[in-house]
Amino acid sequence: MNAANHESLFAKIAELPEDRIVEIANFVEFIRSQETDRSLVRAAMMASEPALRRVWDNPEDDVYNDL
């Protein structure tokens, strides 16, 4: 999003009643918390991958690679 879009969004928000602005702020916090959660999940997946590679990459399970 470029600066012009930011300004347009901020102008639209500024025109709203205070209670709706609070609602928007709460929604933004919700979205930010989701992004944090996703980042943590990705980091956990990356951290566990080396340990799980031994389980995933073995001759007995090679048949599943072609599914």
N, C-alpha and C positions, 0 to 999 in steps of 0.2 A: 504494500500500500504506500503510495507516495504522499508527499506533504500536502498536496491539494486535497486528496481524499481524506487525510486526517483532519484537516481544517473543516471540511464539509461535514464530517461525522461529528466533530466537536460542536459545530454550530447547531446541528440538528438536536444534539443532546441538550445543549444550553437552552433551547426553546421549550423543553419539557418541564412539567411541574416537578418540584423537589422530590416527591415520593417516587416518581418514575425514575429519576436520576439515581436514587438510592437502589432501586430495583436493578438498574443497569450495572451499577457498581457491584452489587451482589453477584450478578450473572458473570461479570468479568472475573471476579475472584473464583467462582466455580470453574470457569474455563481454565484459569491459571492453575488451579489445583489439579485438574485433569492432566494438564501438560506435565506437571511435576510427577504425578503418579505414573504416567507413561514413560517418563525418563527413568524413573526408578525401576520399572519393570524391564526396560531395555537393558539397563546396566546389570540387573540380576541375571538376565538371559545371557549376556555376554560373559559374565563372570562364571557362570555354570557350564558354559559350552565346553571348555577344555576337559572338565571332569566327566561330562556326559559323552564326549567324543568316543571314549573307550567302549561305552555301552552301544552307541549308535553304529560305530564302524567296526563290525566284526564279521567274519565269514558266514556265520549262521544266519545273519540278517541281510545278507547281500541280495537275497531273493526279493526283498521289499523295495529295493532301490529302483526296480523296473515297474512298479505299480503306478 
